[in-house]
Structures are given as C-alpha cells and as structure tokens.
Amino acid sequence: MMKIDLHVHSKFSKRPSQWILQKISCPESFTDPMLVYNTAKAKGMSFVTISDHNTIEGALEIAHLPDTYISEEITSYFPEDGCKVHVLAQNISEVQHDQIQKIRKNVFDLVAYLNEENIVNIIAHPLYSVNDRLTINHFEQMILLFKNFELNGARNDKQNQILAQVLRQLTPMDIERLSNMYDYQPLFDTPWKKNLTGGSDDHSGLNIARTCTAVDNATNLDAFMTGILNGKSRAVSDPFTPQTMAHNLYGIAYQFYSNRFNLRRHTGKDQLLRFLDQSLMPVSNADTGLMSRFYTFLNKRKTRQENTKSVSMKDLIRRETERLFDENPDLMNIARAQSNKIRLGSSLGKQGQNREKLWFDFVNQLSNKVLSHTGDLLLGQASGANLFNIFQTIGSVGGLYSLLAPYFVAFVHFAKDNEMNTAVLNRFARYRNGMRPPRSRVNLGHFTDTFYDVNGVAQTLQQQVQAALKNDKHLTIITCDAQAEKTGRGVKNFTPMGVYEIPEYTEQKLYYPPFLEMLDYCFHQGFTHIHSATPGPIGLAALAIAKILKLPLTSTYHTQFPQYAQYLTGDDFIEDLTWKFMIWYYDQMDQIYVSSQNSFDELTERGIKAEKIRIIPRGINTEIFHPSKRCDILTSHYAVKEDALKFLYVGRISKEKNLPLLVDAFKTLSTASDKVHLIVVGDGPYAGEMKALLKDYPVTFTGYLSGEPLCRVYASADLFVFPSTTDTFGNVILEAQASGLPVIVSDLGGPCENMLDRKTGIIVKSDDGAALLSAMQELAITPGLCSQMSRRAREYMEDRSFDNAFIQSWEFYKKMDTPGSMEELAKAV
C-alpha cells in the first residue's frame, strides 16, 4: 500500500482566507517545505508533494529530494457569478503550471486543459463555500466537471460523510438529468462513478498526513495515480474538529510572529513560553511566536495602571496564567518536557494527537479565570451605576476576545455550511428511494440558570425534562450550578467558573458559565435549536453559541427583572437601564415565548416586534395537584386550628411579590376575626421582616416545601392569595386551582390571565391594599361562594395537563425557519 497526503501547504501559500490571519497580515501558512517533507516521511507517506495556492515554489524547494513530485491548488471560478473553487492538480510540470495560471479564471477552461493533458485533478472540499457564493447548482456542475472528489481533512467530517453518500449513489440517470439541465457533457467515461481521495489541507505543520490517500498494491507514483483514476483510492483520516482548526490558527500565527519579530531569543526563558513552544510548534528548533510575543509583553515591568483599583486586561492575563501554572501540574509537566519528546517523535503517537485538547484546556481555563474576574468588575460597576468604568471594562474585554477568536472562527467555520449539506442531501434524495434525507427532528438545547432552584420556573423545567423523555422528544437542559449534586437524563450541568452574589438579593447568585466548554458541548451534541430561559450570563452564553453555530434561537420571557431591580434598589435609573438590556437581549431572538397577553403587550410596548412573540400554553400535573390530597397536615404538623379559614401563599418571600400589602391586609382581617389563619410557604429576603411583623398574628411559615408535602398543603388550605404584580405567569395559580382553591390575584401581570374572575377567584386592583382586604373578607364571610369557586377552579384546570401543553409548545420549534444569512452571521461574529 502507498500513502500520500495530496493536499499540504507551505509558507508559499500567502493569502489567508481567515479574517483573523488577515488582521495581523499573516500568510495562511508559515511551514517550511523541508518541514513538510520530513514530517510526511516520518509519518509513513510514500511520496511527498506540496499543493500551495497557485504556485509551485514550495514543491520546487523539495523537488531534488527522493519521493517527491510537483502539485498545486488552483483557484478557479464559475464564470457566471464568480463562485470560487479550488482544484488540486497532481504531478505537473513547470510548463503545465505556467499554462494553468493563464487559464485558471474559468473553471470550464481549466478542466478542459487538465483533462487534455491527462493531469490527475481533484475538486478540493467541494461542499465548502470558499467565498460564500457556493450553491447546490454549482455542486451539481462539479459532478459533471470532475471525476475525483476530495474528502478534506480540515473540514467538518459530517460534510465529508454527506459528500461520500451522495457520490456513491449517483446513477447514469443523474448524469443525464444534470447534463440536460446545465447543457454540459462530462469529459471522462462513466461520470457517475466518482473517485474519493484524502488530504490534510494542513497550513500549520501540526497535522501533516493526518488525512491522506491510500492505494493498495501501488508500487510507484504512476501506479498510485492510475489507482486513483480506477477507483482504487480511499481516504484515511483522523477527522478534524473545531478544536483542531483553532489549534492550527494559533500555530500559524505563532510561527509568523516568531519570524517577523525574531523572538527566538525568548525561547526557554519562561515556563509559559516553553509550554507554548511545546503546544504550538511542529519541530524542536522552531521559534516562538504570537503567544510568546504576547506573553513577553505581559512580563514587562508593571505599569502605573496596576496600582489602580481596576486591573488592566494584560496584567490580569499575566497574573492568571501564572496562577494557572501553579494550580495545574499537567501544564507544568508539558512546559518542562524535553522538546524532542514532545514534538515530532511523539506527534506520531498519542501525545501529539492530544496537543489540540491540551491547548483547548489551557485557553479554556485561562479565559474562565479572566472572564470571572471581569464579570465581577462589570456587575459591581453596574450595580453602582459607574457608567464610565462599565465602558472601560467592556472595552478591555476586547483583548480577551482576541485571545479566543481562533475558537470562534473555527466553530463558525464548521457550522456555516450546514444549510448547503442539507440542501444537497434533500436534492438528491428526491430522485431515489435508497437515500434518506436528513432527519428534521428537533434537538433542543435549553439554557437556564434556575433548574435547581425552588421556584415555579425550576419546577416547570424539571417537568419538561420528564415530559420530553416520556414523549420521545430530544430536550437537554443546560445549566450551570455549583450546588448541583447530580444530574439525570436530559440534563447537563457545567461547573461555574465563578459566582457573583447580588448585594441587594443575597439568595440570588449569578453563575459564570465556562463558555468554551459549553460551545464545544453544543457543537458535538448536534443541537438544531437553542433556547434561553434567562437573560443572565448563561443566557448570554446561549446567545453567542446560537450565533456561532448558526442555530435558531428562542427565549422565554418569564421574569420581570426591571421591576425586580426597581423594588430592590428603589432607583428608577437602574430599572430603565435593566429594561434597555432586556430589550436588547430579547430583540436578538428569532422567537420569544411568553405565557400571557400581559407579557406580550409589555414587550411590544417596549419596542419588540409583535411577530416575534408567541403566547405558549402552560400546564401542570393535574394528578399531583388534586383536591383529593386534602388531609390534616396543617392541623397536625403546623398546629393550625381546624375551624380556621386557611389563607395560603406559596412563592418567594420578597417585597417584589407585594407581600407588605398582604401583611397589612391580613393584620386587619385577623383583628376583625379569630377564625382566619395565614400559611406562608417559601423563603426569601423578606422572610425575617415578615415574621417579625406578623409574630402576634395567626400565621405559619413552613419554609420551602416540594413534592407530596406541598401538594397536601395546597389541598388542605381554603383560599390562595397572591398579590404579586411582577410575575409574567404565576405557576402557583394553576397549582392552587388544580388543588381546588379559589385564588385572589392582582390585575397586573400573568396570574390574572390564568383564572376566571368571579368564577375561580377574584381579581383585585394592583397595589391596592383595600381591594385586597375586601376580596379576602368577601370570601371569608361567604362560605357558599368559596365552595362554588373551589369546584369551578378544579373544573377549569382539568384541561390544563402539563403533557398536552408541552406537546403544543414543542410544535413551535418544528415550524421555525433557520435564521439569518451567512453574511449576517459573519458580521455578528
């Protein structure tokens, strides 16, 4: 068997296609031709060739060595619209190269010349859009133009699999159909039989021969090329991932800066530099580069800025890298390793293959530490309304973005052609029964920061997981919580990289998610949709991931954070600032799901387009919350008098729930009657003060309850009172009615839309203590009305089962279109 990597670049490929390399005026490769030769031969390649873009200079530099030949990667175009394609020409002469350069602008002229000269030509990465103009019509013309197709080692492996599937199932009828459609006849025999080759498309020297072409029973170069033309070739590959591509981009820039700034003198002087050298350089005697230049800059004498309260980004990164090396012995071991053990020799084995993973872990840990620190600064400044410091901190994050940019580019690169791949499969699946089009099944990644909390939102999400498993829906809850002890099926919990405790809301914590880990996880899980249940840090991660992976993005608006902010701070400016952020965030969504008309109106009044918003059905488990659960739990466990009329509140004990209003109303009510009792289920920042205010009144605080005890308390009470004006839905309203309780709610917010006024309860004017007291008194002195409403409440909830609501909501995802063009995505990134 002979093996050749047919697609390798050297430093003579000078024009980068990736914007991150263009930004620093870096060529797309900085690999020396001799490095290509030595590495390829060390990895068992029978022959070595270099296929630079529109030049053979790299191949000529090694042409005097044994087992070499000349090739190039030709840039050509479809003449009608300038769609760019790349064509590999194998084993050519200098004269042929000169002629190719004269006619390469038109792909039809180029192919005619290559076939006339009997030059083995291969269409490189045929499903990858080089200049974002590729359509399925171009691909169909490629089928007529080319006999040989490359499975490209630097592209998404799914793309290669789709290409192979389509090509293997071509028929003479397909060729006839395409020939008639495009008025072109192939220039070779049996055009429906395609040959597949493999090439690494390496630009950094880090992955030479990772993908190659193998031909069995070939003993010389001519036999090898004949084997390709006769369908005897096959691609041998260790598939690339976004981590691999990002590692390559770091490596290219590293080598470029080494040469440009003569940074060899810094090698060996610092443990981080040694680690960078081992991670990013392909050979032992290579120079340091981009990261060494960066770190050398960081290690210069500390500036005055370091003495200020706000640490600069460069100083922060320097400090965190030092701490990271102190904390992580694995990184230290790599930094101390002997170069000849880690580079070329071991790159043939496991250590070399794991370098991209090691590098990912390093950048991930470093960015986590820096982002956590920056997040604390930003939130602290926001809570103090320090606008100038906010802008300064946001601006400094640009340095960290530059550090992470190669990963963003890599994931965008791997995700951007999904539409093209799907279109190709669907187009060819029409013409035969044997090919299955891609499944359109929804695979939803649902981001939340409240899955493990004790509130209605968390309980709803937990029920959604169970409903998804029960109904065979692909739903994964993605959350980030340091306190999570375990996760079950359908839940992925990430360890937060930091936490910010809100001073005014001590029980509410904002967890900083490990963004790169989440991005990598979502890519490999193959999500078709991303949903965010929060505008917090985890929701921002969901937004960025959806944009990078080009996935439809939806969100649920279920918490009135601006009103919360006003309650907590008493500052209208903070409320307005929170609204501006909320509207910006929700305006990025393709669809917004709300639970009530009130929330719909609130968002449209703030400027969100009505066509973006969908009111989704909500339900509960009407078997768990049921009047049959009524028992003596309140009298036996909480010493409530049997003859007392039992008012119940369930939820967070905080001022934004309008509980001071309930305190005053109940005081007045209990003064007039000794036959009433208030049961408060939950906890929160107002609990201590509320207990003190009601210490001389018939009130019971149970703390948090869940499961069967909660259901029994619901069913054993007589009335439910919920004065909140900040709830977009109010799941407790459904739970109470399902348990057979009349409800008293405010006319502002979502709860009033989930009951029937004067039938299943009473709606009172918001923020009106007298109205709340009047409703409580009316139901207290009218037992018949209370009993009637109790029966009607249960009847009203019979059709609000959670499973039915979940299935109806799931249909919204299936109907969504994929958002945005690639140009819009590129601008966003």
NUTI-507529 format. One line per field, with one value per residue (C-alpha): residue number from 1; x, y, z. Coordinates in steps of 0.5 Angstrom, whole numbers. Each point is the difference from the previous one (the first is absolute). Example, Ala and Ser with C-alpha at 12.3 -4.5 7.8 and 13.67 -1.06 7.14 Angstrom:
// NUTI-507529
num <- 1; 2
px <- 25; 2
py <- -9; 7
pz <- 16; -2
END
This chain:
// NUTI-507529
num <- 1; 2; 3; 4; 5; 6; 7; 8; 9; 10; 11; 12; 13; 14; 15; 16; 17; 18; 19; 20; 21; 22; 23; 24; 25; 26; 27; 28; 29; 30; 31; 32; 33; 34; 35; 36; 37; 38; 39; 40; 41; 42; 43; 44; 45; 46; 47; 48; 49; 50; 51; 52; 53; 54; 55; 56; 57; 58; 59; 60; 61; 62; 63; 64; 65; 66; 67; 68; 69; 70; 71; 72; 73; 74; 75; 76; 77; 78; 79; 80; 81; 82; 83; 84; 85; 86; 87; 88; 89; 90; 91; 92; 93; 94; 95; 96; 97; 98; 99; 100; 101; 102; 103; 104; 105; 106; 107; 108; 109; 110; 111; 112; 113; 114; 115; 116; 117; 118; 119; 120; 121; 122; 123; 124; 125; 126; 127; 128; 129; 130; 131; 132; 133; 134; 135; 136; 137; 138; 139; 140; 141; 142; 143; 144; 145; 146; 147; 148; 149; 150; 151; 152; 153; 154; 155; 156; 157; 158; 159; 160; 161; 162; 163; 164; 165; 166; 167; 168; 169; 170; 171; 172; 173; 174; 175; 176; 177; 178; 179; 180; 181; 182; 183; 184; 185; 186; 187; 188; 189; 190; 191; 192; 193; 194; 195; 196; 197; 198; 199; 200; 201; 202; 203; 204; 205; 206; 207; 208; 209; 210; 211; 212; 213; 214; 215; 216; 217; 218; 219; 220; 221; 222; 223; 224; 225; 226; 227; 228; 229; 230; 231; 232; 233; 234; 235; 236; 237; 238; 239; 240; 241; 242; 243; 244; 245; 246; 247; 248; 249; 250; 251; 252; 253; 254; 255; 256; 257; 258; 259; 260; 261; 262; 263; 264; 265; 266; 267; 268; 269; 270; 271; 272; 273; 274; 275; 276; 277; 278; 279; 280; 281; 282; 283; 284; 285; 286; 287; 288; 289; 290; 291; 292; 293; 294; 295; 296; 297; 298; 299; 300; 301; 302; 303; 304; 305; 306; 307; 308; 309; 310; 311; 312; 313; 314; 315; 316; 317; 318; 319; 320; 321; 322; 323; 324; 325; 326; 327; 328; 329; 330; 331; 332; 333; 334; 335; 336; 337; 338; 339; 340; 341; 342; 343; 344; 345; 346; 347; 348; 349; 350; 351; 352; 353; 354; 355; 356; 357; 358; 359; 360; 361; 362; 363; 364; 365; 366; 367; 368; 369; 370; 371; 372; 373; 374; 375; 376; 377; 378; 379; 380; 381; 382; 383; 384; 385; 386; 387; 388; 389; 390; 391; 392; 393; 394; 395; 396; 397; 398; 399; 400; 401; 402; 403; 404; 405; 406; 407; 408; 409; 410; 411; 412; 413; 414; 415; 416; 417; 418; 419; 420; 421; 422; 423; 424; 425; 426; 427; 428; 429; 430; 431; 432; 433; 434; 435; 436; 437; 438; 439; 440; 441; 442; 443; 444; 445; 446; 447; 448; 449; 450; 451; 452; 453; 454; 455; 456; 457; 458; 459; 460; 461; 462; 463; 464; 465; 466; 467; 468; 469; 470; 471; 472; 473; 474; 475; 476; 477; 478; 479; 480; 481; 482; 483; 484; 485; 486; 487; 488; 489; 490; 491; 492; 493; 494; 495; 496; 497; 498; 499; 500; 501; 502; 503; 504; 505; 506; 507; 508; 509; 510; 511; 512; 513; 514; 515; 516; 517; 518; 519; 520; 521; 522; 523; 524; 525; 526; 527; 528; 529; 530; 531; 532; 533; 534; 535; 536; 537; 538; 539; 540; 541; 542; 543; 544; 545; 546; 547; 548; 549; 550; 551; 552; 553; 554; 555; 556; 557; 558; 559; 560; 561; 562; 563; 564; 565; 566; 567; 568; 569; 570; 571; 572; 573; 574; 575; 576; 577; 578; 579; 580; 581; 582; 583; 584; 585; 586; 587; 588; 589; 590; 591; 592; 593; 594; 595; 596; 597; 598; 599; 600; 601; 602; 603; 604; 605; 606; 607; 608; 609; 610; 611; 612; 613; 614; 615; 616; 617; 618; 619; 620; 621; 622; 623; 624; 625; 626; 627; 628; 629; 630; 631; 632; 633; 634; 635; 636; 637; 638; 639; 640; 641; 642; 643; 644; 645; 646; 647; 648; 649; 650; 651; 652; 653; 654; 655; 656; 657; 658; 659; 660; 661; 662; 663; 664; 665; 666; 667; 668; 669; 670; 671; 672; 673; 674; 675; 676; 677; 678; 679; 680; 681; 682; 683; 684; 685; 686; 687; 688; 689; 690; 691; 692; 693; 694; 695; 696; 697; 698; 699; 700; 701; 702; 703; 704; 705; 706; 707; 708; 709; 710; 711; 712; 713; 714; 715; 716; 717; 718; 719; 720; 721; 722; 723; 724; 725; 726; 727; 728; 729; 730; 731; 732; 733; 734; 735; 736; 737; 738; 739; 740; 741; 742; 743; 744; 745; 746; 747; 748; 749; 750; 751; 752; 753; 754; 755; 756; 757; 758; 759; 760; 761; 762; 763; 764; 765; 766; 767; 768; 769; 770; 771; 772; 773; 774; 775; 776; 777; 778; 779; 780; 781; 782; 783; 784; 785; 786; 787; 788; 789; 790; 791; 792; 793; 794; 795; 796; 797; 798; 799; 800; 801; 802; 803; 804; 805; 806; 807; 808; 809; 810; 811; 812; 813; 814; 815; 816; 817; 818; 819; 820; 821; 822; 823; 824; 825; 826; 827; 828; 829
px <- 0; 2; -2; 1; -3; -3; -1; 5; 2; 7; 2; -1; -8; 0; -7; -4; -8; -1; -1; 4; 6; -1; -1; 7; 3; 2; 0; -4; 6; 7; 2; 7; 0; 5; -4; -6; 5; 3; -7; -3; 5; 1; -8; 1; -2; 3; 0; 0; -3; -2; -6; 1; -5; 1; 8; 4; 6; -1; 0; 6; 4; 0; 0; 7; -2; -2; -7; -3; -4; -3; -7; -4; -7; -3; -5; -5; -7; -7; 0; -8; 1; 7; -1; 7; 2; 7; 2; 6; 5; 5; 6; 1; 6; 2; -2; -7; 0; 1; -6; -4; 1; -2; -7; -2; -5; -5; -1; -3; 6; 4; -3; 1; 7; 1; -3; 3; 7; -2; 1; -3; -4; -5; -5; 2; -5; -6; -5; 4; -2; 7; -3; -7; -3; -1; -7; -3; 0; 8; 1; -4; 4; 6; -3; 0; 7; 4; 2; 4; -3; 4; -2; 3; 4; -1; -8; -6; 0; -7; 1; 4; -5; -5; 4; 2; -7; -2; 5; 0; -8; 1; -3; 0; -7; 3; 6; -5; -5; 6; 3; -7; -1; 7; 1; 7; 3; 5; 7; 1; -3; -5; -1; -5; 6; 4; 7; 1; 7; 2; 5; 1; 0; 5; 2; 4; 4; -4; -4; 4; -2; -6; -4; 3; -2; 2; 0; 1; 5; 3; 8; 2; -3; -3; -4; -2; -3; -3; -3; -4; -3; -2; -4; 5; 2; -3; 1; 3; -2; 0; -5; 1; -4; -1; 5; 5; -1; 0; 7; 2; -2; 4; 6; 0; 0; 5; 5; -1; 2; 6; 3; -3; 3; 6; -3; 5; 4; -6; -1; 2; 0; -7; -4; -6; 4; 2; -7; -2; 6; -2; -7; 0; 7; 0; 8; 5; 4; -6; 0; -5; -6; -6; -2; 8; 0; -7; 3; 7; -4; -4; 6; 3; 1; -7; -3; -4; -6; 1; 0; -7; -6; -2; 5; 2; -2; 7; 2; -6; 2; 7; -2; -5; 5; 5; -5; -3; 7; 1; -7; 1; 6; -2; 1; 7; 2; -1; 4; 5; 0; 6; -1; 2; -5; -6; 1; 1; 1; -6; -4; -1; -3; -5; 4; 0; -7; -2; 3; -6; -4; 5; 0; -7; 0; 5; -3; -7; 3; 3; -6; -4; 4; 1; -8; -2; 4; -2; -7; 0; 3; -5; -6; 3; 0; -7; -3; 4; -2; 7; -1; 7; 3; -5; 2; 7; -1; -4; 6; 5; -3; 2; 7; -3; -5; 7; 2; -6; -1; 3; -5; -6; 3; 1; -7; -4; 4; -2; -7; -1; -1; -6; -5; 4; 1; -8; -2; 5; -3; -7; 1; 3; -5; -6; 3; 1; -3; 6; 3; -3; -1; 3; -5; -4; 0; 0; 6; 0; 5; -4; 4; -2; 3; -6; 0; 2; -4; -6; -5; -5; 5; 4; -6; -2; 6; 1; -7; 2; 6; -5; -5; 6; 2; -7; -2; 7; 2; 7; 1; 6; 0; 7; 1; 6; -1; 6; -5; -3; 2; -3; -3; -4; -2; -2; 5; 7; 3; 6; 4; 0; 7; -2; -6; -3; -4; -5; 0; -7; -2; 4; -3; 0; 7; 2; 5; 5; 0; 6; -1; 5; -3; -7; 2; 3; -5; -6; 4; 1; -7; -2; -6; -5; -3; 3; -5; 2; -5; 5; 3; 5; 7; -2; -5; 6; 4; -6; -1; 7; 0; -6; 3; 7; -4; -5; -6; -7; 0; -6; -1; -6; -1; -3; 3; -1; 7; 0; -6; 4; 6; -4; -3; 7; 3; -5; 3; -3; 6; 2; -7; 1; 7; -3; -5; 5; 4; -6; -3; 7; 0; -7; 1; 6; -5; -4; -6; -2; -4; -5; -5; -5; -3; 2; 8; -2; -2; 5; 6; -4; -1; 8; 1; 1; -4; -6; 1; 6; -4; -4; -5; 1; -4; 2; -3; 1; 0; -8; 1; 5; -3; -7; -6; 1; 6; -3; 2; 1; 8; -2; -3; 4; 7; -1; -5; -5; -7; -5; -5; 4; -1; 7; 3; 6; 6; 5; 7; 6; -1; 3; -3; -1; -5; -4; 0; 0; -7; -2; 3; -5; -6; 1; 1; -6; -4; 2; -1; -8; 0; 3; -2; 6; 7; 5; 5; 6; 4; 7; 6; 4; 3; -6; -2; 3; -3; -7; 1; 1; -6; -5; 3; -6; -5; -2; 5; 4; 7; 1; 7; 1; -5; 0; -3; -5; 0; -1; -6; -3; 1; -4; -6; 0; -1; -6; 2; 6; 2; 6; 1; 6; 0; 7; -2; 0; -4; -1; 0; -2; -7; -1; 2; -5; -6; 2; 0; -7; 2; -3; 5; 1; 5; 2; -3; 7; 5; -1; -4; -7; 0; 0; -6; -7; -2; -6; 0; 6; 2; 1; 4; 2; 3; 7; 4; -7; 0; -7; -2; 4; -3; -7; 1; 2; -5; -6; 3; 1; -8; -3; 2; -5; 4; 6; -2; -3; 6; 4; -4; 1; 7; 1; -4; 4; 6; -2; 2; 7; 4; 8; 1; -5; 3; 7; -2; -3; 6; 4; -3; 2; 7; -1; -3; 6; 4; 8; 1; 5; 5; 7; 2; -4; 3; 7; -2; -2; 6
py <- 0; 7; 6; 8; 6; 3; 7; 3; 8; 3; 7; 2; 0; 7; 3; -3; -1; 1; 7; -1; -1; 6; 4; -1; 0; -7; -5; -6; -5; 1; -7; -1; -5; -4; -1; -3; -5; -2; -1; -3; -5; -1; -2; -5; 4; -4; 7; 7; 6; 7; 3; 7; 5; 2; -1; -6; 4; -5; -6; 2; 1; -7; -3; -2; -5; -7; -2; 7; 3; 7; 2; 6; 2; 4; 6; 0; 3; -2; 6; 2; 2; 0; -6; -2; -8; -3; -5; -5; -1; -6; -2; 6; 3; 8; 1; -3; 4; 7; -2; -2; 7; 3; -3; -2; 6; -4; -7; -3; 2; -2; -7; -1; 1; -4; -6; 1; 0; -6; 3; -3; 5; 0; 5; 2; 1; 0; 2; 5; 7; 4; 7; -1; -1; -7; -3; -7; 2; 1; -7; -4; 3; -2; -7; 1; 3; -4; -8; 1; 3; 1; -1; 5; -1; 7; 1; -3; -7; 0; 4; -6; -5; 3; 1; -7; -2; 4; -2; -8; 0; 4; -3; 1; 3; 5; 2; 0; 5; 4; 0; 3; 5; 3; -1; -4; -7; -3; 0; -7; -7; -3; 7; -3; -4; 5; -1; 2; 3; 3; 6; 3; 7; 2; 7; 0; -6; -3; -5; -2; -7; 0; -2; -3; -4; -7; -5; -7; -4; 6; 0; 6; 7; -2; -6; 5; 5; -6; -3; 7; 0; -7; 1; -4; 6; 1; 6; -2; 5; 2; 5; 8; 3; 8; -1; -3; 6; 5; -3; 1; 7; 1; -4; 4; 7; -3; -1; 6; 5; -4; 1; 7; 2; -4; -3; -6; 4; -1; -8; -3; 6; -2; -6; 3; 1; -7; -2; 4; -3; -7; 1; 4; -1; -6; -1; 1; 5; 5; 7; 2; 5; 3; -2; 1; 7; 1; -3; 4; 6; -2; -1; 6; 5; 1; 7; 5; -3; -6; 4; 3; -4; -2; -5; 0; -6; -1; 0; -5; -5; 0; -1; -5; -4; 0; -3; -5; -3; 0; -4; -5; -4; -3; 6; 1; -7; 2; 6; -4; -5; -1; 2; -6; -4; 4; 3; -4; -7; 0; 3; -6; -3; 2; 6; 3; -1; 3; 6; 4; -3; 2; 7; 1; -2; 5; 6; -2; 0; 7; 3; -3; 4; 6; 1; -2; 6; 4; -2; 2; 7; 1; -2; 4; 6; -1; 0; 6; 4; 1; 1; 2; -6; -4; 2; 0; -8; -1; 3; -4; -7; 1; -2; -7; 0; 0; -6; -4; 2; -6; -5; 5; 0; -8; -1; 4; -3; -7; 2; 5; -5; -4; 3; -2; -7; -1; 3; -5; -6; 2; 2; -7; -4; 2; -4; -6; -5; -2; 6; 3; 8; 3; -1; 6; -2; 6; -1; 6; 3; 3; 5; 2; 3; -3; -7; -2; 6; -1; 4; -1; 1; -5; -5; 1; -1; -7; -2; 2; -5; -5; 1; 0; -7; -2; 2; -1; 7; 2; 5; 2; 4; 4; 4; 2; -1; -1; -4; -5; -7; -4; 1; -5; -2; 6; 5; 3; 4; 3; 2; 8; 4; 5; 3; 7; 1; 6; 4; 2; -7; -5; -6; 1; -2; 1; -5; 1; -6; -3; 3; -4; -7; 2; 2; -7; -4; 3; -1; -7; -1; 2; 4; 3; 6; 4; 2; 5; 1; 5; 7; -1; -3; -7; 4; 4; -7; -3; 7; -1; -7; 0; 6; -4; -7; 4; -3; 2; 4; 1; 2; 0; 7; -3; 5; 8; 1; 8; 0; -4; 5; 6; -4; -2; 7; 5; 3; 2; 0; -7; -2; 4; -3; -7; 1; 2; -6; -5; 3; 0; -7; -3; 4; -5; -6; -3; -1; 2; -4; 3; -3; 6; 5; 5; -2; 0; 7; 2; -2; 3; 7; 0; -1; -7; -2; -4; -5; -3; -1; -7; -1; -7; -5; -1; -6; -4; -7; 0; -7; 2; 7; -3; 1; -7; 2; 3; -2; 2; 2; 8; -2; -6; 3; 7; 1; 4; 0; -5; 5; 6; 2; -1; 5; -3; 4; -4; 3; 4; 4; 7; 7; 0; -5; 5; -3; 6; 1; -7; 1; 7; -4; -6; 4; 4; -6; -4; 5; 0; -8; -5; -5; 1; -3; 2; -5; 2; -5; 2; 4; 6; 7; 3; -6; 2; 7; -3; -5; 6; 4; -6; -3; 2; -3; -7; -1; -6; 0; -7; 1; -3; -6; -4; -7; -3; 5; 6; -4; -1; 7; 2; -4; 1; 7; 4; 6; 2; 8; 2; 8; 0; 5; -3; -7; -1; -6; -3; -7; -1; 3; -6; -5; 4; -1; -7; -2; 3; 7; 7; 5; 7; 4; 6; 3; 2; -6; -7; -3; 3; -3; -7; 0; 2; 7; -1; -8; -3; 6; 8; 5; 6; 6; 0; 3; 2; -3; 2; -4; -6; 0; 1; -6; -4; 2; -2; -7; -1; 2; -3; -8; -1; 4; -3; -7; 2; 3; -6; -5; 4; 1; -7; -1; 6; -4; -7; 2; 3; -6; 1; -5; 3; 7; -3; -3; 6; 4; -5; 2; 7; -3; -4; 6; 4; 2; 0; 8; 5; -1; -2; 8; 2; -6; 3; 7; -3; -4
pz <- 0; -2; 4; -2; 3; -6; 3; 4; 0; 2; 1; -7; 1; 2; -1; 6; 0; 7; 2; 7; -4; -5; 6; 2; -7; 1; -6; 0; 1; 3; 0; -4; -5; 3; 6; -5; -3; 7; 4; -6; -1; 8; 0; -6; -6; -6; -4; 2; -4; 2; -3; 1; -3; -7; 1; 0; 3; 7; -5; -3; 6; 2; -8; 1; 6; -2; 0; -2; -5; -2; 1; 2; 2; -6; 2; -5; -1; -3; -6; 1; 7; 3; 5; 2; 0; 1; -5; 2; -6; 2; -3; -5; -4; 1; -7; 2; 6; -5; -4; 5; 3; -7; 0; 7; 1; -4; 3; -6; -4; 6; 0; -8; 1; 6; -4; -7; 4; 4; 6; 6; 3; 6; 3; 7; 5; -5; 5; 4; -3; -1; -1; 3; -7; -1; -1; -2; -7; 0; 3; -5; -5; 4; -1; -8; 0; 5; 1; 6; 7; 6; 7; 3; 7; 2; -1; 4; 0; -1; -6; -3; 2; -4; -6; 0; 1; -6; -5; 2; -2; -7; -6; -7; 0; 5; -5; -6; 4; 2; -7; -3; 6; -1; -7; 1; -1; 4; -3; 3; 0; 5; 3; 5; 3; 5; 3; 7; 3; 6; 2; 7; -3; 5; 1; 6; 0; 6; -4; -6; -2; 5; -6; -6; -6; -1; -6; 1; -4; -3; 0; -4; -1; -7; 3; 6; -5; -4; 6; 2; -7; 0; 7; 4; 4; 7; 5; 7; 5; 8; -1; 2; 5; 1; 6; -6; -4; 5; 3; -8; 0; 7; -3; -7; 4; 5; -6; -3; 5; 2; -7; 0; 7; 0; 7; 1; 5; 5; -1; 6; 5; 3; 2; -4; -7; 1; 0; -6; -3; 1; -2; -6; -4; -4; 1; 5; -3; -1; 2; 5; -3; 1; 7; 2; -2; 4; 6; -1; 0; 6; 4; -1; 6; 4; -2; 4; -2; 4; 6; -1; 2; -7; -2; -8; -4; -2; 8; 1; -5; 2; 7; -1; -5; 6; 5; -5; -1; 8; 0; -6; 1; -7; -3; 3; -2; -7; 1; 3; -5; -5; -7; -3; 4; -2; -7; -6; 3; 5; -5; -4; 7; 5; 3; -7; -1; 6; 0; -3; 6; 5; -4; 1; 7; 1; -3; 3; 7; -1; -4; 6; 5; -3; -2; 7; 3; -6; 2; 7; -2; -5; 4; 6; -4; -3; 7; 2; -7; -1; -8; -1; 3; -3; -7; 2; 2; -6; -5; 4; -2; -7; 2; 2; -6; -4; 4; -1; -7; -3; 3; -2; -7; 0; 3; -5; -6; 2; 1; -6; -6; 4; -5; -6; 2; 2; -7; -3; 3; -1; -7; -2; 5; -5; -5; 3; 6; 2; 3; 7; 0; 7; 6; 1; 7; 5; 5; 5; 5; 5; 4; 7; 7; 4; -1; 7; 4; 4; -4; -6; -5; 2; 1; -7; -3; 4; -2; -7; 0; 2; -5; -5; 2; 0; -7; -3; -1; 0; 5; 4; 6; 0; 7; 4; 7; 6; 4; -4; 3; -6; -7; -3; -7; -4; 4; -1; 6; -1; 6; 0; -1; 5; 4; 1; 6; -1; 7; 0; -2; 4; -1; -8; -3; -7; -2; -6; -5; -3; -7; -4; 3; -1; -7; -1; 3; -4; -7; 2; 2; -7; 3; -5; 4; 6; 5; 6; 6; 3; -2; 5; -1; -2; -5; -3; -1; -4; -4; -2; -1; -5; -4; 0; -2; -5; 4; 1; 7; 4; 7; 6; 3; 7; 5; 0; 2; -1; 5; 5; -1; 2; 6; 2; -1; 0; -6; -6; -4; 2; -2; -7; -1; 1; -5; -5; 1; 0; -7; -3; 2; -2; -6; -2; 0; -6; 4; 7; 4; 5; 5; 0; -4; 5; -1; -8; 1; 5; -5; -7; 4; 1; -7; -1; -7; 1; -5; 4; 6; 1; 6; 2; 4; 7; 4; 7; 2; 2; 3; 5; 2; 2; 5; 2; 3; 6; 7; 7; -2; 2; 7; 2; -3; 1; 5; -4; 3; -3; 0; -3; -7; -3; -5; -4; -3; -4; -3; 1; 7; -3; -1; -7; 1; 3; 7; 4; -3; 2; 7; 1; -2; 4; 6; -1; -2; 6; 5; -2; 0; 4; -5; -5; -1; -5; -2; -4; -4; -2; 2; -2; 2; 3; 4; 6; 0; -2; 6; 5; -3; 1; 6; 4; -5; -2; -5; -2; -4; -3; -4; -6; -2; -6; -2; 4; 6; -5; -3; 6; 3; -6; 0; 8; -1; -1; -4; -4; 0; -5; 0; -5; -6; -2; -3; -7; 1; 7; 0; 7; -2; -4; 5; 5; -4; -2; 7; 1; 3; -2; -2; 2; -5; -3; -6; -3; -2; -3; 6; -1; -7; 3; 4; -2; 4; 5; -2; 2; 4; 1; -4; 4; -2; 0; 6; 4; 7; 1; -6; 2; 7; -3; -4; 6; 4; -5; -1; 8; 1; -6; 1; -6; -5; 3; -1; -7; -2; 2; -4; -6; 1; -1; -6; -3; 1; -3; -7; 2; 1; -1; -5; -5; 1; -1; -7; -2; 2; -4; -6; -1; 0; -6; -4; 1; -6; 0; 2; -4; -6; 1; -1; 6; 4; -2; 2; 6; 2
END
